[in-house]
Amino acid sequence: MALIVVTGRGGAGKTTTTANLSSVLASKEYRVLAIDGDLYLPNLGFHFSLDNVKYTLHSVLKNPDLDPEWAIYRHSVTGVHVMPGSSQLHDVLGISPRKLTDIIERIKYKFGVIFIDSPTGIPFDTLPTFELAGYQLIVVEIERSPIYSFETMVRNEIEKLKAIGDRYKLNIGVILNKVREAENVVDDLIKTIEDEVGVPVLGWIPFDSTVPESINAGIPVVAYAPWSDAAVAFKETGNVLEEWIFG
């Protein structure tokens, strides 16, 4: 089962969400693969200390004769299998996003869950993979949303990304990230999203300074600081995600 993770704005924590939710499902004994689908600005590898490896997704995109498994690494702490991208300019030039679909087709039978971390905004890099996916996760940052247009801004962002998922008949869910607002404000926002936009909110993650620490350590926060506020919230969201996908 493949999940496409998207967001409308840079810095929303999409890749952090990908790293942590994949880690939660891996802890439940699912065989999980996280792919860095942000082909031109990849950074998923940093979240797992895999930013300096021999083979990457880009290696396989440039040379289809390479076995994709050469570019997959099992993170020793979380158990997540990761296919990181390359941050080298010469690796990202001349690649075809369509080939990403071919790679996923070759390896998907080996994993119970595949997370595809998309680029910010319209996910042109991963758009071909929407044909293979069953789920779309929309990550919305709350920290920088202006309160005077709070609900409108969030609703508009979700509706635009939802339109893509609808086009491919995906199951769509929302995750609110970097939340600083009071619980009653969040509850009202969730009600708006679910009632007016018609998509479920799978969870909300509070702003937590432990998260950047965990990224610097190359260990998702659910394993780096398991009792931190963000880690607890990611685990709860992962439980909801599991139920949403597998029943």
N, C-alpha and C positions, 0 to 999 in steps of 0.2 A: 504494500500500500504506500503510495507516494503522496506527500504533503508539500505544497508550495507555500513558502513563507514570504509575505510581501509587506511593504509599508509605503506610505506616501511621502514621508519626509526623512531626510538623512538624520542620523543620530537617535532614531526612535528606539533602538535596541533590538532590531530585527535579528541580527546575527547572534546577539547574546541570548535572545529567546530561542533561536534554533539550537544553540549549543546546550542550553539548560534543559529544554524539553526533550531533546534527543537523549540527554544523560538520564533523565527521569525514566524514560521508557526502557533504556538499556539496563537500569537498575532493577527493572521488573522482568528481566530475562528475555526481553525481546532482542532479536538481532537487528541492530539499528545502524543505518548508514546516513551520515550527514554529508551532503555535497555542496561545495561552494559554487553556486550558480551565478554569482556576481562576476562574470568573466573578465570585466575590465578593471574592477576595483575589488578584488577578492581579499577578504581578511578573516574568513572562518578559521583558517589554520592557526592564527595567532591565539584564538580562544582555546586551542588544544596543544599549544607548544609545537605546532607542526608547520612553522613558517620557513624552515630551511631543510627541505627534504629533496631527495634525488628526483623522484617522479611526482608529477602533479596532474591534475585534471587537464591542464594545458598541454602536458606532454602527450597525453592520449589524443587530445583534440588535433594536435599537429601530426601525430603519427598513429593512424588507426591500426597499424600492425602491432602496436604495444598492447599487451594484456591489461585491461583496465584495473585488474587487481593489483598490479604493480604500484598503482597510485592510491591505494587504499591502506590506511594505517589504523591499527587499533589503539585507541588512547588507553594507556595503562591504568589511569585512575578511574575513569568512568565506564570503560568498556565500549564506548561508542566507536564505530568504524567511521573514519573520516577520509573524504577525498578532497584535499585542499587544492586551491588554485595557486597559480604563480603570480607574484607581484612584479616580476621582471618585465619591463616594457617589450623586450624582443619576443617574449612568449605570448603576449596578448594580441600582437599584431597579426592580422590575416587569419583569424580563427572563425569558424562557422558555428553559431549557436545551434543550428539544426543538428550538428553532430553530437551534441549533448544528449539528444533524444536517443540516438543510436547506442551511446555508451550505457545509458540507463536500461535500455532494452536488453543489453548483453548481461547485465549483472543483477537485475531486479529480482530474479528468482532466488537469489541467495540471501535476501534480507526480508524480514517481516515488515519493517517500516523504513521508508526512505524520506528524509527531510531534504528539501531543495531550497537553499538560501538564495533568494532572488535579489537583484539590484533594486535600489530605491526608485520609487515612481513607477512608471509603466515598465513592467519587467520584460523588456525586449529580449534580454539574454536568455531567459528561461521560458519565453512564451511558447516555443514548440513543445516543451515538456508538459504543458497544461493538458495536452492530449492524452498523456499517460497517467495523470494524477487523478486522485479521487477527492482531495481536500485542499482547501485554500485557507491559510491562517493569515489574518490581517492584524498586524501589530500597530497600535496607535499610541504615540507618545502623548502623555498628559502633562508632563512637567512644563512645557513651553506654550501650552494652549492659553490664549488670552481669555480671562474669565468672562469678559463682556460678550464674547461670541463663542463661548466654550462649546456648547452643544452643537451649534451650527457648523463650526469648523470640523469637529470630530465626525459629525454625520456626513458632511460633504466628502471628507476623505474616504470614509468607509464606502459610501455609495459608488464613488468612482472606481475603486478597486474591486468592489463586489460585481460591477458590471462585467469585468473580465472573467471572473469565476463563473458568473451566470452564463456567459457565452459558451463555456466549456462544460456546463452542467455539473460543476463541482459543489460539494458540500462546503459551506463557508462559515467560519467562526472568527470571532474577534478576541484579541487579547489586549488589555489596556496596560501600558507600561510606564514606569517612572512616575507613579501616582503620588502626589503630595496633598491632594485635596481631602477634605473630611469625608467620612464614610457615607454620610447622607447625600453629599454632592455626587459621589461615585454611584450610589444606588439610583439616583435620578437619571444620571447619564446612561447607566446600563438599561434602565427602563425605556429610555428614548431609543436607544440602539435596537433593542429587541422588539419594541412595539412599532416603531415608525420605519425602521430600516428592514426589520424582519430577519435579523441574523442573531444567533446566540453569542453571548459574551462568555467565553470559557473560563476566564479568570482575569484578575488584575494584580499587577506586581507593584509594590510600593517602591518609591525612590530609596535607594540604599547605597551608601558609599562603599560598602564591601564589594559591590559588583565590579567597579574598575580595578580594585585590588586583585580580584580573581582573574580578570582578563590579563593583567600584567603577569600573573603567575602561570597563565596557560592552563588553568583548571576551572571549569564552570563552577559558579558559586554554589550550586547544590552539593558539590563535593568539597569545594574549598572551605566554605563556612556553612555547613548544613543547618545550623540553627539561626542563621541570620534571617531577617524579615523577608528579604527577596528570595532566599532559598526555600523557606517554608511556603511562600506563595507560589513559586515555580512548581514545587512538589504537588501542591493542591491542584494547580492548573493541569499538571501532567496526569493526575488521577482522573480529572474531568475529561481530558483529551482521550485517555485510554477508553473510558466508557463511551465517549462520543463515537469513536472509531470502531471499537470491537464489541460494544454492547455489554 
